[in-house]
């Protein structure tokens, strides 16, 4: 409704003063309403779960669309580590996602991720809290080649070189998301060695299982869990013939104990592509696939990871 002219209001000051004030107030309210809600002072942060088990994967959603000033890609952090973010599949522009892996060693109790945005002196940070609960893990007793329990000095030197190489692979992955479809299990066999199990080799406690074992016969095809780039393809002391795929955004998968490797470093593979054949190389008791999923700085439970990744679906 248009506001009346000052002449109309001045014609009868006593009678029309209240009416004019009411009209002015109505015009002000209308103008404010048409401008929409006031801009937000911080992004909207949402977590996929309020409680996460050690070895689990957390989806963090960051919505910067309502900020007062146009915001660049926000920064996400957990446990002192930078977490890559990427446009959330199927969401409007300005909505980002990040995947946070919860290490097995994380103490149970309160935890938080941090989200930072802005530039220079105007940079700000908020926290989003969740609870970590301890996973429940069993124990396996296995008998393997004594060489893989008590390595020689030469083998120890090889192990150190290989561990440094693998660390470099994980430190230099693509921050952009390379997968588009949801992740799949690399072999059809059932899982028989769950994540987190304490491993006793030849009567000595050696390690905690950092992946999942799947039943497979020598020569069975092993398929890429999702699209990615081959970052490692070689024989390793403990893992035998192994491949590491970089899926981007901090996500890697590795495939161990293969009888044959069919891909090379730098090669791009599609979801479902055959990357090698199952076998029994390295520290094993028989043919199978050892499959590891790494999210950020943590090896995570592949079963829990697959469950979380189904929320993304295809894009």
C-alpha positions in Angstrom: 0.0 0.0 0.0 1.5 3.4 -0.9 2.1 6.0 1.8 -0.1 9.1 1.6 1.5 12.4 0.8 2.5 14.8 3.6 -0.2 17.2 2.4 -2.9 14.7 3.2 -1.5 14.2 6.7 -1.1 17.9 7.3 -4.8 18.6 6.4 -6.0 17.4 9.8 -3.0 17.0 12.1 -5.0 15.9 15.2 -7.2 13.3 13.4 -4.6 11.9 11.0 -1.4 11.8 13.1 -2.0 8.3 14.4 -3.2 7.1 11.0 -0.1 8.4 9.2 2.2 6.8 11.8 0.4 3.6 11.3 0.9 3.8 7.5 4.6 4.6 7.9 5.1 1.7 10.2 3.3 -0.6 7.8 5.5 0.5 4.9 8.6 -0.1 7.0 7.5 -3.6 7.9 6.7 -4.4 4.3 10.0 -3.1 3.1 11.8 -5.3 5.7 9.8 -8.3 4.8 10.5 -8.0 1.1 14.2 -8.0 1.8 14.1 -11.6 3.2 15.7 -12.9 6.4 18.8 -11.1 7.7 22.1 -12.7 6.6 23.7 -15.2 9.0 26.8 -14.6 11.0 28.1 -18.2 10.7 27.5 -21.2 8.4 25.1 -24.0 9.2 27.0 -27.1 10.3 25.3 -30.5 10.5 26.8 -33.9 11.4 25.5 -37.3 10.1 25.5 -38.7 13.7 25.6 -37.4 17.2 27.6 -40.5 18.3 30.3 -42.2 16.3 32.2 -45.5 17.0 36.0 -45.6 16.8 36.8 -46.7 13.2 33.6 -44.9 12.0 33.2 -42.3 9.4 31.3 -39.0 10.0 29.8 -36.8 7.3 30.0 -33.1 8.0 27.7 -30.7 6.0 28.6 -27.0 5.9 26.1 -24.6 4.4 27.6 -21.1 3.6 24.7 -19.8 1.5 23.3 -17.5 4.2 26.6 -15.7 5.2 26.7 -11.9 5.3 29.5 -11.8 2.7 30.1 -14.2 -0.1 32.2 -17.1 1.4 34.8 -19.1 -0.3 35.1 -22.8 0.3 35.1 -23.3 4.1 37.9 -25.1 6.0 37.2 -28.3 8.0 39.4 -29.8 10.7 39.5 -32.7 13.1 42.2 -33.7 15.6 44.6 -31.1 14.3 44.2 -32.4 10.7 42.8 -30.5 7.7 39.8 -32.3 6.2 39.1 -31.8 2.4 35.7 -30.4 1.6 33.8 -30.7 -1.7 30.4 -29.6 -3.1 27.8 -31.9 -1.5 26.3 -34.1 -4.3 22.8 -33.2 -5.2 22.7 -30.1 -2.9 22.5 -26.4 -4.0 25.7 -24.4 -4.7 27.2 -23.3 -1.4 26.6 -26.5 0.5 29.8 -28.5 1.1 30.6 -31.9 2.7 33.6 -33.4 4.3 34.4 -36.9 5.5 36.0 -37.4 8.9 37.6 -40.8 9.8 37.7 -41.6 13.6 40.9 -43.4 14.5 40.7 -46.5 16.6 43.0 -44.8 19.1 40.6 -41.9 19.7 39.6 -41.6 23.3 35.9 -42.2 24.1 33.9 -39.1 25.1 33.3 -35.7 23.7 34.9 -34.6 20.4 34.4 -31.9 17.9 35.1 -30.8 14.3 36.0 -27.2 13.5 34.7 -25.1 10.6 36.6 -21.9 9.6 35.6 -19.3 7.0 36.4 -15.8 6.0 39.7 -14.1 5.1 42.4 -12.3 7.1 41.3 -10.5 10.3 37.7 -11.5 9.6 38.4 -15.2 9.6 36.1 -17.1 12.1 35.8 -20.6 13.5 33.0 -22.6 15.0 32.9 -26.1 16.5 30.3 -28.9 16.1 30.4 -31.5 18.9 29.7 -35.2 18.8 30.5 -38.2 21.0 33.0 -41.0 20.4 32.2 -44.4 21.7 34.7 -47.3 21.8 34.4 -50.1 19.3 34.3 -53.7 20.5 37.0 -55.8 18.8 37.8 -59.5 19.0 41.0 -61.4 18.7 42.4 -63.9 16.2 45.2 -66.4 16.6 47.1 -67.1 13.3 50.1 -69.1 12.1 52.2 -67.6 9.3 55.7 -67.8 7.9 58.1 -67.0 10.8 59.8 -64.5 8.5 56.7 -62.3 8.7 56.8 -62.3 12.6 60.5 -61.8 13.2 61.9 -60.0 10.1 65.6 -60.0 9.4 67.6 -56.8 9.5 67.3 -56.6 5.7 63.6 -57.1 5.9 63.2 -54.5 8.5 65.0 -52.0 6.3 62.7 -52.9 3.5 59.6 -52.5 5.8 60.8 -49.0 6.8 61.2 -47.9 3.1 57.8 -49.3 2.2 56.1 -47.6 5.2 57.6 -44.3 4.2 56.4 -44.7 0.6 52.9 -45.5 1.8 52.8 -42.5 4.1 53.8 -40.3 1.2 51.0 -41.7 -0.9 48.4 -40.9 1.7 49.9 -37.4 2.2 49.7 -36.5 -1.4 46.2 -37.5 -2.5 43.8 -35.4 -4.5 41.6 -33.0 -2.4 38.9 -33.1 -5.1 36.3 -35.8 -5.1 37.0 -38.3 -7.9 34.2 -40.8 -7.3 30.6 -40.3 -8.5 28.8 -43.5 -7.7 28.5 -45.1 -4.3 31.3 -47.5 -3.1 31.0 -51.3 -3.6 32.7 -54.3 -2.0 35.6 -55.4 -4.3 34.8 -59.2 -4.2 31.6 -61.1 -3.8 32.9 -63.3 -1.0 31.7 -62.8 2.6 33.8 -61.0 5.2 35.5 -63.3 7.6 38.1 -61.0 9.2 36.4 -57.9 10.7 38.1 -54.5 11.3 39.8 -53.9 14.5 40.5 -57.5 15.5 43.7 -58.0 17.5 46.0 -60.3 15.6 48.2 -62.8 17.4 50.7 -64.2 14.9 52.6 -67.4 15.9 51.8 -66.7 19.6 52.9 -63.1 19.6 50.5 -60.1 19.6 51.6 -58.1 16.5 48.9 -55.7 15.4 45.3 -54.6 15.2 43.5 -55.4 12.0 43.3 -52.2 10.0 40.9 -53.4 7.3 38.6 -56.3 6.6 39.3 -59.7 5.1 37.0 -61.2 2.4 36.9 -64.8 1.2 38.4 -65.3 -2.3 40.1 -68.0 -4.2 43.4 -67.5 -6.0 42.6 -66.0 -9.4 39.3 -64.4 -8.5 39.0 -60.9 -10.0 39.3 -57.9 -7.6 37.4 -54.8 -8.6 37.9 -51.1 -7.8 35.4 -50.1 -5.1 34.9 -46.7 -6.8 36.5 -44.5 -9.4 40.0 -43.3 -8.6 43.7 -43.0 -9.5 46.3 -45.7 -8.8 48.9 -44.3 -6.4 50.7 -47.5 -5.5 51.1 -50.8 -7.4 53.8 -53.1 -6.1 54.9 -56.0 -3.9 55.1 -55.1 -0.2 56.7 -57.2 2.6 53.5 -57.6 4.7 50.8 -56.8 2.1 52.2 -58.8 -0.8 51.1 -57.6 -4.2 49.1 -54.5 -3.3 47.3 -51.6 -5.0 46.3 -48.3 -3.4 43.6 -46.2 -5.1 43.1 -42.5 -4.4 39.4 -41.6 -4.6 40.0 -37.9 -3.7 38.6 -35.8 -0.8 40.9 -37.7 1.6 39.5 -41.2 0.7 41.8 -44.2 -0.2 41.2 -47.9 -0.6 43.9 -50.5 -0.7 43.9 -54.1 -1.9 46.4 -56.7 -0.6 47.7 -60.2 -1.0 46.9 -60.4 -4.8 48.4 -63.1 -7.0 48.6 -60.6 -9.9 48.4 -56.8 -10.3 46.7 -55.5 -13.5 47.1 -51.7 -13.1 49.9 -49.2 -13.0 50.7 -46.1 -11.0 49.0 -43.0 -12.4 46.3 -45.0 -14.2 42.6 -43.9 -13.8 40.2 -46.7 -13.1 36.4 -46.8 -13.1 34.2 -48.3 -10.4 34.1 -52.1 -10.9 37.3 -52.2 -13.1 39.4 -55.3 -12.5 42.7 -54.2 -10.8 44.1 -57.6 -10.1 43.5 -61.2 -9.0 43.1 -62.6 -5.5 46.0 -64.6 -4.0 48.1 -65.4 -0.9 51.1 -63.2 -1.1 52.7 -61.4 1.9 51.8 -62.3 5.5 48.8 -64.6 5.0 47.4 -67.9 6.1 45.7 -68.5 2.7 44.2 -66.8 -0.3 41.8 -63.9 0.5 41.5 -60.2 -0.1 42.5 -57.7 2.6 40.7 -54.5 1.9 41.5 -51.3 3.7 39.6 -48.0 3.6 41.4 -44.8 4.7 39.6 -41.5 5.4 41.9 -38.6 6.1 44.5 -39.8 8.7 42.5 -42.8 9.9 42.0 -46.4 8.7 38.3 -46.9 9.2 35.9 -49.9 9.4 35.0 -50.7 5.7 31.6 -52.0 6.7 30.7 -48.8 8.5 32.2 -46.7 5.7 30.0 -48.4 3.1 26.9 -47.8 5.2 27.7 -44.1 5.6 28.6 -43.6 1.9 25.2 -45.0 0.8 23.8 -41.6 2.1 25.6 -39.9 -0.8 24.2 -42.2 -3.5 24.9 -41.3 -7.1 25.4 -37.8 -8.5 
